[in-house]
Amino acid sequence: MAIDSPGPAGPGPLATARAGLASRLTAAVGPDGLLHAPCAGRLLETALALHLLTVTDTAPALRERLTRWLRRGLARGGSDPAPRAGSAPRPDRTPGADPTLRADPVQLAAARAALGEPVDGAYAVAQLLVGFEQSASARTRLTLRILLAELGAGPFPALPGGSTAFDSDGRPDCQAREFAALRVLHAAGTGTARPLAEADRRALAAAAEPGPPPYANHLVRLLALLALRHHPEHLPAVRARAAELGRDLAPDGGLPFVTGLDVLATATGGVALAAAGTPTAALRPLARALARRQNEDGGWAFTRGGAASEVDSTAYAVEFLRAVTDRVRSEPLSVALAAGEQYLLGCRNQDGGFRAAGTGGGSEPAVTAGAVNALAGSPEHRPVVREAVGFLAERQLAARGFERCRSLGEGMAIFRSVLAYETLERFGPGGDPVAVTALAAQARAHALGRLLDTQRPDGGWGHAPGDPSDPISTGYALIALGRHPAGRGPARRALRHLLAHRRPDGSVPSRPDRADPGPLAHDVPLLADITALTALGHAARLFPADLPAPREHSPQPGHHALSYTI
């Protein structure tokens, strides 16, 4: 996400918006020096929490609170694509409903099932995965079906003969715990339960211990507690943890997917703040706080709380630390930067791409692009960058599309890829095979062409062609277009669209785009402001003299995370 600073900006709306967003980010710094980026409550986790409280007959007052929250969420959802069992499909959303409030069909089904309504879970999963056929694995489909079946939305799915979909061997601890829980829940739900295997007992037991959820993940903890409740020796601890769920609720009253994305937000927000001209004296404490959260393997997790390192968070952290160390010498930050680079290099696959984390897994284009953008700041990594760019270009040109596995929209993969293709230019002439350079140019043109072909009449972009525009997707597109003079016209329309969605407090609320598991949205509101500030930084390159004031516009009503969640 590197941005070359365009220099001092004028007093127009672009500069005003950048200053306001920068102030919001610096105001979000918490006591430990990280940006505080909590996750909003989500229908799925809240439904599972209510289910856990119900099946363990625990905390009736908390059950009532969660019941009311789910009912409010359904009322705000604006859609009902998951029909009740035996009914005909209903329209995608009710007339006049704000599309930013639209919940996805699996989460609607989860909420209704937790409230005791009959729902067709298989239909809900099928509806959710329309448009995600390439990125949704068989394991994702099974996971979603098992989650809904546990809530009562239809029968448990049959596992393929000899299925290894939920084998834990070689998996990170958090994923091993999730897979163990899914195996136990499926066995209990299909009448094939056996005594708890020792490996599964060890994997699940930590979820029943007091304190924050292991790996900062509420969803995995809920699944583990639901699995353990089938084994009487664990039931007292399960009830105790269930009764404590009220302390984990988000300010909106729902239970979030994870505790927050403070580390990732600090890394991405730091890059945006550095490009916005934030003084080094304000950036250095952020960088130091980020360095203190570095894991022993040299990488960073998405937040505090013992989560495992991942390439995305590490790549952004490396970019931010480089931006700071380019301004001021700091031995501790330089050491952290070098260790982060080594973590990234350790996540390379033989095909030249990068996997999502340090353990096994296939190369992912958007993850690879992020690693390229981080490593390109060091000339000694040119061979690695060149090979990764070649992988990225070949994969995207062959697919003729852009993945939507970590984001609900195409825009994240597009902007990260465009910046990655430009890294060869950043190194300067010479050293790169003509074939790789030509392939990168072709892939970049393909990516930019996709943006130009899919811009909506209002100047924005949505998650996919035909979806309503939202500020995050528009920001992603503006990042990609902001470095290309030929994109001035579309970029100007996009910039006006983005500026028109600013609230009086300077924030830029948006339909969320982050997704996990599968294409289930979860909302971290601060990320919308970070994306907007990053996009405005790129736009300032095209419009150094700023813009005339935008036309009057009535912003869309603010989204609410409980009814549309990642």
N, C-alpha and C positions, 0 to 999 in steps of 0.2 A: 504494500500500500504506500510505498515511498512517494513523497510529494516534494518536488523542488519548490522551495518557497518563492512565491511571486513578488515578494517585497511588500513594503507598507501598502495597505489598501486604503482606498478613499472612503468617504463618509456615506456612501450609498447603501442600498438595502442589502447587497451582498456582504459588505464589510460589517454592517450592523448585525446581520444574522450570524456571521462567524464569531463576532465578539460575544454575542449573547449565548451562543452554544458553548463557547470556550469557558465562559463564566459558570455555566451550569455544570460543566464537567469538573472544574476545579472545586466547585462547591460540594460535589459528591464525594470528595476524598474523606475516607473514614479515619478513625483514630489510629489504625495500623498503617496508614499511608496509602492504602489501595483505594481505588474507586469502588464505592458501594453500589453494586449492581444486583439487587435482589430479583428473584424470579417471581412473577405473579402466580397466583393460584391457578390451578388447571383442573378441568373437569375430571380427567382420568384419575389422578391421584386422590382427589377429593371423593370420588365415587368409591375407589378402593378402600380409602380410610373409613368411609361410612359402612362399607361391607364388612371390614374387619371388626369394627365396633359392634355391628349387628350380630355376626356369627359368634362372637365371644361374649355377647351380652354385657358390654362394658360402657360406662360413661354415658348414660342416657341424655344428659344435658348437652354434651358435645355432639351426640348423634342428632339431636334436634337442630343445633346450629348448622351442621353440615347439610342436613336435609333442606333447610331454608336456603342455604347458599346454592345448592344444586338447582333448586326450583327457580331461583332468580336467574341463574345461568341459563337454564333452558328457556326462560321467558325472553332473555336478551339474545338468544342464539340466532334468531332470524332464519332458521332452516330446520327441516325435518327429513333429511334424506335417508334415515334409517327407519323404515316403517315398523310399526308394531306387528307382531307375528299375526299372519292371516289377513293383513290389510293391504290395500294397493299402495304403491309408492306415491308419496306426496311430492309437491313441487320442491325444487332445489332450495328455494327460500321464499318466505312470505312476501307479498307485494309491499314495496316501500321499505323493506328492512335494510338497514345500513349494512353494506357488504363487509365492512371492517369488523362487524360483530358476528359474522357467520361462523358457527362452529363446524368442525368436521364431523362426518357421520359416525366415526368410531367413538368419539367422545360424547356425542349426543346419546348414542346407544349405551355407553357405559353409565352415564348419568341416569338415564331412564331405568336401566336394569337395576341399579343400586337403589332406586326408589320403588322397586317392585313392579314396574311395568313390563309387560312382555315385549321383547324386541328380537328381531332377527339379526343376530350377530354376524353370520356369514355374509348377509347382504350388505351390512354396514362396512365390513372389511373390503368387499369387492368395490363398493362405491368410493371408498377412501383412496384406493390404489389406482383409480382411473387417472391416467397421465403419468403414473410412476411405475409403469410396467418394467422399464429397463433397470430402475434403481432398487426396486423392492425385491428382496430375495425371498426364497421359499421360507427361510427361517423367520423373516419379518412377518409373513402372512400367518405362519403358525403361532408366533408370539401373540399377535393381535387377536387371533381366534381363541387362544387359551385365556387371555385376559378377559375377553368378553364372556366366555363360557364360565369362568370362575364367578363372574358377577351374575350369572343366570341368563345371559343372552344367547340361548341355544346350547346345543350339546358340544362337548369337547371334540375337537377334530381328531381324525385318525392320523397317526404318524405313519409315514411311509415305512414299508418293511425294512428292517435293519437300519432305521434312521439314526443318523449321528448328528442331527440338527442341533442338539443341545449338549453335546459332549463338551466337557470343561477342560480337557487336556490342552495345556499350552495357552490357555486364555488368561487375560489379566484378572486379578482377584475379583474386581467388581463384576465383570462379565461371568466369571465362574459362579459367583453367588447367584446371579440372575438365572443362569442356566440350571443350576441345582434347584432353585425354587420352581421353575417352570416344569422340570421333570417330576418333582414331588406333586405339584398341583395337578398335572395331567394324570399321573397315576391314581391319585385320590379321586379325581373326577370321572375316571373310566373304570373304577373298581379294581384296579390292578396294584393297589398300594402294597408295599412291602416294608419291613423294618427299615428305618433310616440308615442308609449306608454311612460309614464313618466319615468318608470324604465329604458327603453332603452335609452331615452334621457339623463338621468343622466349618464348612463354607457358610452355613446358615446361622450358626450360633452367635456370631458377632452382631447380627441384626437385633438380637434380643437383649443386648447389653445396654445399660443406661447411656445417655448422652446423645450428641448429634448423630445423624445417620452416617454409617460408614461410607466413605468416598463421596460425602455430601449429596447422596442420591436417595431421595425419598421414595421413588418408585421401586427401586431394588429392595429397599428395606421393607416396604409394604408387602412385596411379593414373598420375601423371606419369612415375614411374620405369618402371613397367610398359610405358607407351607408348614411352618413349625406347629401351627395350631392343630394339625392332624396328629400330633404326637404328644400324648398327655404329659410327659415329663417336662415339656417346654411350655405348656399352657399358662402357668402362672406368670412367667416372664413375658409371654406374648401379651397377656392382659395388662400387665404393668406398662409395657411400652405403648399399647394402644391407648391407655388412659392418658398418656402424656402427649398425644398428638396435638392437642390444643395449643401447646407452646410452640409448635412448628408451623403454625398457619401464617400465611402471608398477610400483610396489612389489609388486603382486600377480603380476607376471611376464608379463602380457599387454601388447600395444600398445594405447594408448588412441586414441579418435577424434581428440581435440585434446589439446594439452598441459595444459589446465586452464581454469578459468573464474574466475581470480583477480579480474579487474576486476568482472565481474558479481556475484560473491559478495561483494566488498567493498561494492558499492552496495546490494544487497539486505540483506546482513548489517548494514550501517550503519543502514539504516532500522529494522530490528528492534532493534538495540542501543539506538538513540535512544529508541524507544518503551519499552524495558525499564528506562529510567531510568539508563542508563550515564552516568557523569560526562562533562561536556564535555571535560575534560582528556584523556580516553581516546578520545573521538570525533574530536577535532581532528586528531590525526596520521593517522587513517584518511582523513579528508576531504582532507587535504593530499596524501596519497599518491595518492588517486583523481584529484585535480586535475592532478597531474603526469603522469598517464596519458591526459589528454585529447588527442584528435587535433587536427590543425590545422583541420579543418572544424567543430570545436566539439563533435563527438560523442565517444562512447566505444565501443570494441570490447569483446568479451566477455572478453578477456585481453590481456596484453602480447604483444609479438612481431610488431607490424606489421599485425595484423588490422584490417579496415575497420570504420568506425563502423556502428552499427546502432541502431534506435530503442529496442528493449527495454533494452539496457544503458544507453543515454543517459537514458531516462526514469527508471530507478531511480537513476542517479547524480544527476540533478537533484533527485529527492525527498530523497536523503540530504543533499546540499549545502544544500538549503533547511532541513532539520531542524537542521543545525549553524549556519547563518547566522541562523536565528531565535533562537538562544541567545546567540551571540557575534558581534560585528562582525568581519569579515575581508574586506578588499578583494580579495585574490587569489581567495578562494572565491566571492565575489559575482561577480567577473568570469567565473570558470569557469561558474558557475550561469547567468548571462545568455547566455553563448556556447552552453551546452547547450540552452537554450530556443530559441535561434535555429536550431540544427541541427534540432530537432524541428519547428519551424514550416516549415522548408524541405522536410520530408518529407510535407507535406500534399498530398493529391490533390484534384482538382476536386469530387469527390463528398463532401468533408468528412472523409473518413477518412484514415488514415495508412498509408503503405507501410512495409515492414520496414527499408528503408535509403534512403540519399539518392538512389540511382539509380532508374530506372524500376521499376514494379511496381504491382500492384493494391492497393487498401486491404484491410487485414486487421482483423477485429473485435478480436481480443485485443491486437494491436499498437496499434490506435486507443485502446482502453481504457487501456493503459499510458501513452500520450502524454497523454490527458486527465487522468489522475491526477497526472502531473508538472506540467502547465501550469496546472492549477486553482489552484495556490498563488499565482498572480499574477493579481489582478483584471483587469489590462489585457488578459488573454487570454480574457476571458469570451466574446466573439463566436466565437472559434475553438473553444473548449470546447463551446459551445452547438451549433454546427454538427456537431461530431464526435459529440456525444451523440445528436443526431438521426440521424446516419448509423448509429451503433451500434445504436440501438433498432430502427430500420427493418429493418436487416439481420438482426438476431437474431429479431425477431418474424416476419419473412417466412420464415426458415429453420426456425423452430420447433425449433431445436437449437443446439448450441454446438460450435464448431470444435475439432478435435484435430490441428492441423497442427504446432504447435511444442511441444505437450505430448501425451502419450499419453492423458491424461485430460481430461474435460470441465471439471473443477474449476478449472483455471487461467483459462480464458476466463470462467467464471461469476463467480469472485470479483473479477477485475479489472473486469468489466462492472458488477457491483453497486456497487463503489466509484465507478466512473465516473458511474453514474446519480445518485449522491448528491452529486456535485460541484456540481450546480445549487443544492442546499440550502446548500452551503458558502459560496456567493457571497451568500446572503441573498435576501430577497424582491425582486421587481421586475426588469424587464429581459428576462426570458425569455418568449417566446411561449407562450401557454397550450397550444398544440398540442404543442410540444416537451416541456414539463413533463409533460403527460398521457401522452405516448408513453414518456417515461423511466420514469414510475411504473408503467406497464403492463409494460414490459420488465423492470423490476426485480422485479415480482411474479412474472412468468413465470420468471425465473432462480431466485428463492428457492423457488418452487413445485417446480421441477425438483429442487432439493436435497432438499426435504422428501419428495418422492415416491420418491427413490432411496436414502435412508439405509438401510443394511443392519441386520439384527437385532442385530449386535454393536455398533452405534452408529457405525460408520465408513462410509466410502465407498471405492469402487474406481475404477479408470480409467473404467469405464462400468458401467451397470446390469448386475448379474449377475457382475461381476468381484469377486474377494476384496478385502476392505478393506485399505488400506495407509495408513501415517501421512501421506504427502505429500498424497494425495487428501483424506484426512480433514482435514488442516490447511487446505487450500484452502477446503473447505466451512465450516470453523469461522471463517475470516476473513470470509466473506460473512454468516454467521449472527450473528457476534459484535456487530453493531451494531443488532440488532433484538430488542427485548424479547419479541416474539412467538415468537422462536426459542429461548427459554431451554431448553425441554425437549429438543429435538433437540441443541442446543449442549451441554447438560450431558452427554448420552450420548456425543457426539463427544469432549468433553473427557476423559471417563473413558477412552474408547478410546485416545486419544492418550497420556495419562499412563501407561496400563498398558503401553505399548510402550517406555518408557524403559529403557535399560540401566543397570547400576550406575554406569557412568562418566558418566551424564547424557545420552548421545547417544540419538537416535531414528532408528534405521536404517529404511530403507523401500525398497520396490520403486521403482526410478527411474521418472521420468515424462518427462524431456526426450528429444526425438527429433530425429534428423537423420542421414542424409537420409531423408526420408519418415518413416514410423513406426518407425524403428530406434532402440531405446532406447540411451542412453549414460548412465552413472552417474557423478555427481559427489557423493560421499557427504556433503560438507559442506552441500550444498543442502537435504538433509533436515532437518538441525539448524536451518538458517535458516528454513525453512518452519514448523517446529514453534514456534520462538521467536516468529515473526510471529503465528502463530495464537493462541498463548497470550496475546500482548499484546491481541488483539481480544477474546479470551474474558474477560480481566480486566475489561473494561467491563461485561459481563453479570454477573460474579461477583466484585465488589470485595471481598467477605468471604471469598473463596476457597471451597474445597470440603472436605467431609470426605474422609478418606483413601479411595482407591479400593480396590475389592475385589481379592483376590489374583488374579493372572493370570499365566499362563506365556507370556512373549512368544514370538512366532514366531522360529524360527531365523533368524539374520542372512542376508540375501541375499548373493550373491556376484556381482560385476559380470561375471565372465568368462562366466557362463551366462545372464544376462539383461541385455542391453545396449541402450542408446538409440543 
